[in-house]
Amino acid sequence: MSMSRIGKKPIPIPKDVQVELADDMITVRGHRGSLSRPINPAVNIVVEDGQILIKKRDDSPATNALGGLTHALVANMVTGITTGFSKVMDLIGVGYRVELQGNQLVFNLGYSHPVNFALPENISAKIEKQTRLTLEGIDKELLGLTCDRIRRLRPPEPYKGKGIRYADEVIRKKAGKTGKK
């Protein structure tokens, strides 16, 4: 069995990005910052001719899968350093809103108290009309985890669709009770 198709593809290194390999760690640096990640010993990473190649050490299915995973993770590091990632979230519901106070998001979500949410380092937030939140960062994994933690503050409910959701998310609504006559 050969390595996954994605794992075989070389990852091009843009001209303003430096890639360093040391002691089972890969570090990618650019104008937006730097990201580091440990490398699984089952795969080898080689930097040559302005591109990154992922090589596997044996032919087991687990190593084959690790090759594709490592490729995706390293490619996300390079993309994050060059262009960054962003996610947009909407607050749906009467009186639901969010404010940015320093490095804290303050949510009003229909609870008896405002909910404070501290943004992690390297994640920035922009707010439009108090109900649309755009989160940006260079680390795709941290951005996704942060969005998930925010969504869990008030997940969308299936009857009216109220809650915090991703802008591209579709909530399937259920039919409510019908009145007896």
C-alpha positions as CSV (number, residue, x, y, z in Angstrom):
1,M,0.0,0.0,0.0
2,S,1.4,3.4,-0.9
3,M,1.2,6.6,1.1
4,S,-2.0,8.7,0.8
5,R,-2.3,10.9,-2.2
6,I,-2.3,14.1,-0.2
7,G,0.7,12.9,1.9
8,K,2.8,12.5,-1.3
9,K,2.2,16.0,-2.5
10,P,5.0,18.5,-1.8
11,I,4.0,21.7,0.2
12,P,5.4,24.8,-1.4
13,I,7.2,27.2,0.9
14,P,6.4,30.9,0.1
15,K,9.4,33.2,-0.2
16,D,8.8,35.1,3.1
17,V,8.4,31.9,5.2
18,Q,11.2,30.0,7.0
19,V,10.9,26.3,8.0
20,E,13.1,24.8,10.7
21,L,13.4,21.2,11.7
22,A,15.0,20.2,15.1
23,D,14.5,17.3,17.5
24,D,11.2,16.0,16.2
25,M,9.7,19.5,16.0
26,I,8.9,21.6,13.0
27,T,8.7,25.4,13.3
28,V,7.3,27.7,10.6
29,R,8.0,31.4,10.8
30,G,6.7,34.3,8.8
31,H,5.5,37.9,9.0
32,R,2.4,36.9,11.0
33,G,4.3,35.0,13.7
34,S,5.6,31.5,14.2
35,L,4.0,28.0,14.8
36,S,5.6,24.9,16.2
37,R,4.4,21.3,16.2
38,P,5.9,18.0,17.2
39,I,6.5,15.4,14.5
40,N,5.5,11.8,14.9
41,P,8.6,9.5,14.7
42,A,6.8,7.4,12.0
43,V,7.2,10.1,9.4
44,N,10.2,12.1,8.2
45,I,10.0,15.7,7.0
46,V,12.4,16.9,4.4
47,V,12.9,20.5,3.3
48,E,14.4,20.9,-0.1
49,D,14.1,23.1,-3.3
50,G,11.7,25.5,-1.6
51,Q,9.2,22.8,-0.6
52,I,8.4,20.4,2.3
53,L,8.2,16.7,1.6
54,I,6.6,14.1,4.0
55,K,8.3,10.7,3.9
56,K,7.1,7.7,5.8
57,R,9.4,5.2,7.5
58,D,7.4,2.0,6.8
59,D,4.3,0.7,4.9
60,S,1.8,0.1,7.6
61,P,-1.7,1.5,7.3
62,A,-1.3,3.6,10.4
63,T,1.9,5.2,9.1
64,N,0.1,5.8,5.8
65,A,-2.6,7.7,7.6
66,L,-0.1,9.6,9.6
67,G,1.6,10.8,6.4
68,G,-1.6,12.4,5.2
69,L,-2.4,13.9,8.7
70,T,1.1,15.3,9.0
71,H,0.9,16.8,5.5
72,A,-2.5,18.5,6.4
73,L,-1.1,19.8,9.7
74,V,2.1,21.3,8.1
75,A,0.1,22.7,5.2
76,N,-2.2,24.5,7.7
77,M,0.8,25.9,9.5
78,V,2.2,27.4,6.3
79,T,-1.3,28.8,5.3
80,G,-1.8,30.2,8.8
81,I,1.6,32.0,8.7
82,T,1.0,33.4,5.2
83,T,-2.7,34.3,5.1
84,G,-4.3,33.2,8.4
85,F,-7.6,31.7,9.1
86,S,-11.0,33.2,10.1
87,K,-14.4,32.0,11.2
88,V,-17.6,34.0,11.4
89,M,-20.3,33.3,14.1
90,D,-23.8,34.7,14.4
91,L,-25.8,35.3,17.6
92,I,-29.5,34.6,16.8
93,G,-32.1,35.6,19.4
94,V,-33.8,38.6,20.9
95,G,-31.3,40.5,23.1
96,Y,-28.4,38.3,22.2
97,R,-25.3,40.4,21.7
98,V,-21.5,40.5,22.2
99,E,-19.0,43.2,23.1
100,L,-15.3,43.3,23.0
101,Q,-13.6,44.6,26.2
102,G,-9.9,44.4,25.9
103,N,-9.0,40.7,25.4
104,Q,-12.5,39.6,26.7
105,L,-15.7,38.9,24.9
106,V,-18.8,39.8,27.0
107,F,-21.9,37.9,25.8
108,N,-25.5,38.7,26.7
109,L,-27.3,35.4,25.9
110,G,-30.5,35.5,27.8
111,Y,-29.0,34.3,31.0
112,S,-29.5,36.4,34.2
113,H,-25.8,37.5,33.9
114,P,-23.4,38.5,31.2
115,V,-20.9,35.7,30.2
116,N,-17.3,36.7,30.0
117,F,-15.0,34.8,27.6
118,A,-11.2,35.3,27.6
119,L,-9.7,35.1,24.1
120,P,-6.6,33.0,23.8
121,E,-3.4,34.5,22.7
122,N,-3.0,34.8,18.9
123,I,-6.8,34.9,18.4
124,S,-8.3,38.3,17.5
125,A,-12.0,39.3,17.3
126,K,-14.1,41.8,15.3
127,I,-17.7,42.5,16.0
128,E,-20.3,43.8,13.5
129,K,-23.7,45.1,14.7
130,Q,-23.3,43.3,18.1
131,T,-24.5,40.0,16.7
132,R,-21.8,39.0,14.2
133,L,-18.5,37.9,15.6
134,T,-15.4,37.3,13.3
135,L,-12.5,35.4,14.9
136,E,-9.1,35.4,13.2
137,G,-5.8,33.6,14.0
138,I,-2.8,31.8,12.5
139,D,-3.4,28.5,14.3
140,K,-6.4,26.6,12.6
141,E,-6.7,24.1,15.5
142,L,-6.8,26.8,18.2
143,L,-9.2,28.9,16.2
144,G,-11.6,25.9,15.8
145,L,-11.4,25.0,19.5
146,T,-12.1,28.7,20.5
147,C,-15.1,28.8,18.2
148,D,-16.4,25.6,19.6
149,R,-16.0,26.8,23.2
150,I,-17.9,30.0,22.3
151,R,-20.7,28.0,20.5
152,R,-21.1,25.9,23.7
153,L,-22.0,29.0,25.7
154,R,-25.5,28.9,24.0
155,P,-25.8,26.2,21.3
156,P,-28.5,26.7,18.7
157,E,-31.8,25.1,19.7
158,P,-33.9,23.2,17.2
159,Y,-37.3,25.0,17.7
160,K,-36.6,28.7,17.1
161,G,-32.9,28.4,16.1
162,K,-31.8,30.7,18.9
163,G,-28.2,30.5,20.0
164,I,-24.6,31.0,18.7
165,R,-23.9,29.4,15.4
166,Y,-21.4,29.5,12.6
167,A,-22.4,31.8,9.7
168,D,-22.4,28.9,7.2
169,E,-24.2,26.5,9.6
170,V,-27.7,25.3,8.8
171,I,-29.9,24.5,11.7
172,R,-32.7,22.0,11.0
173,K,-35.8,23.2,12.8
174,K,-38.3,20.9,14.4
175,A,-42.1,21.5,14.3
176,G,-43.3,22.6,17.7
177,K,-46.5,21.5,19.4
178,T,-49.8,22.3,17.7
179,G,-52.6,23.6,19.8
180,K,-55.5,21.2,20.5
181,K,-59.0,22.4,19.5
